[in-house]
Amino acid sequence: MRYKYCPNCGKKLTKIHAGDDGMVPYCEPCDKRWFDSFQSCVIVLVYNEFDEIVLSKQWYLSDEYTAFTSGFIKPGENAEECAVREVKEEIGQDIENLEYAGTYWLGMADQLMHGFIAYTKKNDLVLSEEISAADWVPALDAPKTMFPDKPGGPLYEVYHKFLKMRGLEES
Ligand SMILES: [Zn+2]
């Protein structure tokens, strides 16, 4: 988000010089600099002992393609806590092991996605209302229904990191 008005008091912002960052939007009454900001989210690939992964459909994203568990990081929460919480909320799984899988900039949404690969034993999925469908799918079958992503994109990169980690594709 690029600020034009102060989110505190609503006054039109001016600019102030802020060291290496150059000129940044500034509210004089509040004496606060409003740096450009963006949302931080997690994207979590969940797999089990059979190398199956959870693919789900979120009604607000797509009714055609599937994706991994994802969600917004809440203030006061770190990315790891968010990953554990979102997986529990969306598909009812308790993560046993969580690996960081890098960050990815999602330009179309102005979001920084924190990627994770999470392990849990195979259990029935318990879906939240946000999820219209979800299932355990053999990892190598995932691209048949996965949202088409490209190198550099969060879905693509986390998926391929997982394949490499599990020795499921040539590196
Ligand atoms: Zn202000």
Residues whose N, C-alpha, C, O or C-beta is under 5 A from the ligand:
A	BS01	ZN	C6 N8 C9 G10 C27 C30
